Amino acid sequence: MKVRELQARLADLYLEKDRRRGVEGTYLWLVEEVGELSVAIRDKDFFATREELADVLAWTASVANILGIDLEDAFNEKYPDRCLRCGAKPCRCPE
């Protein structure tokens, strides 16, 4: 599945509800899911981590949908097929 397809799936399912909640309320759900991801990682719970990563991705897409941002385009513009600092692929920047 492409990012654009994921975003469209979430828009079909939840955009109306997300718009009613608003960008701020939807963003707060995203932040809550990031907190749950932190707990899952800290607890070394692979299955919870997997689930929370999916939630973070979904809520990120929901925020983007409300704002009318195509995440696939935004990501490709921000992260081209090379390191932005050193220009190499893979990155050769010092740690």
GIBEL-V939416 format. One record per residue. D_LAST is the distance of its C-alpha to the last C-alpha in Angstrom with 1 decimal. Layout:
# GIBEL-V939416
D_LAST
D_LAST
This chain:
# GIBEL-V939416
32.4
30.8
29.3
32.4
34.6
32.9
33.4
37.0
37.7
36.6
38.6
41.7
41.4
40.4
40.3
43.7
42.8
39.3
41.1
43.6
40.9
39.1
35.5
35.1
36.6
34.7
31.4
32.3
32.8
29.3
27.9
30.1
28.8
25.2
26.5
28.2
25.0
23.3
26.3
26.3
22.7
23.4
26.6
25.0
27.7
26.8
29.9
29.5
25.9
27.0
29.8
27.9
25.3
28.4
29.8
26.8
26.9
30.7
30.7
28.0
30.4
33.3
31.9
31.2
34.8
36.4
34.6
35.5
31.9
31.3
27.9
27.7
28.3
25.9
23.1
23.8
23.9
20.7
18.7
20.1
19.7
16.6
13.3
14.7
12.2
12.2
15.2
14.4
15.3
13.3
10.2
8.9
6.4
3.8
0.0
